[in-house]
């Protein structure tokens, strides 16, 4: 019997990449003559500026928490509980997402003052919290400083970009399909083995005679969007609760 193929369901999503952000700074001649002769100040500041701009994208992604379809896990008047964490995982598994795709993102206050107060996670004979410094995302070197271990085999990260509003932290359990971002090159490129590659963050410098200083600007254009509303869960917790 001839097979009957199915038509794969596809949904078109779009992200509007129009938000322009920049970081600008000046080094006066006096500073440059005293310090810059020994230290690459402009290069060091450029790296810091790029980090600040990428942090802006992370904050914009965290602000999409209300776009998720599951936002009622946890209590706005108490701290995170083991039940909240398991309910969040259950919600994603029931939506057919795999555990190995998931990652927790907690505010540092929630991680240290609430999650670490759940005895189940640190009692020796029932420990499910692996306090290690390697994770499921080894290629994401920029996230390693935020990696704190694993809960139920799921990587745990901390970030101050978790939304704190109405006395509530909006912690997140996400899969890669929940949110997405796009960056539009502003100009310039870097030579690689595959040829010129557009720079996501542009850095420009120019001497300003009226200021007797070197002006440097790092900028980019970006956009974020929620792609799968069922691809993440918001874990609510009070910002005034301490689980001692």
Secondary structure, DSSP 8 states (H G I E B T S, - for coil): ------------------EEEEEEEEEEHHHIIIIITTS-HHHHHHHHHHHHHHHHHHHHHHGGGGGSSEEEEE-TTS---HHHHHHHHHHHHHTT--GGG-EEEE-HHHHHHTGGG-GGGTSGGG--EE--S--S-TT-GGGGGGEEEEETTEEEEE-TTS-EETTEEEEEEE-TTTEEEEEE--S-EEEETTEEEE-SSEEEEEEEGGGTEEEEEEEEEEEEEES-TTSEEEEEEETT----
